[in-house]
Amino acid sequence: MRARIDTRFADSRAADLSLAYGLRPLPALGTHRVVLPGLTLDLRVLGASHQVVLGDWTETVACLPDRPGALPARDETVVGDYVVRFSARCDRLPADTFASRVAAIVAACESDEHALVGEFPGSPLAVTALSARAHGTGAAWQTWHAYPQAGELVWTSTVVSPR
């Protein structure tokens, strides 16, 4: 699913992102409900960030005012009934490579019924994309946060499994 966001892209950067579990659902600029075997996820674009809601549990990757930036490269934790494995990477790319990678991500997500792409006016390369799938009896998702002004592409991957 592709959502054209009516909010102007805010100049942010990968270093401002942080990871939080269990926050209340935040106001979303775009949402997409994904129904997987035994699970329902809400994929949410929060500007240059995202939130995934699974039941009453959330994962939020965002510029949060009360948390310093710096996503962990890896994180494994038990949250309620789930084991959560998170990983993140930031690639700094030359302009032509950045544009082709973002175009490929958007194209792949457009053909995926379990994906959401948020595009911001004024910068076609400013996107936040999420794609979910079943993973055993749990779920997995990947996200991409594109910051064209810095040539930064942040990728995250999360696997949530029942304990």
Buried (B, 14 or more C-beta within 10 A) or exposed (E): BBBEBEEEBEEBBBBBBBBBBEBEBBEBBBBBEBEBEEBEBBBBBBBBBBBBBBEEBBBBBBBBEEBEBEBEEEBEEEBEEBBBBBBBEBEEBEEEEBBEBBEEBBEBBEEBEBBBBBBBEEBBBBBBBBBBBBBEEBBBBBBBBBBBEBBBBBBBBBBBBEE
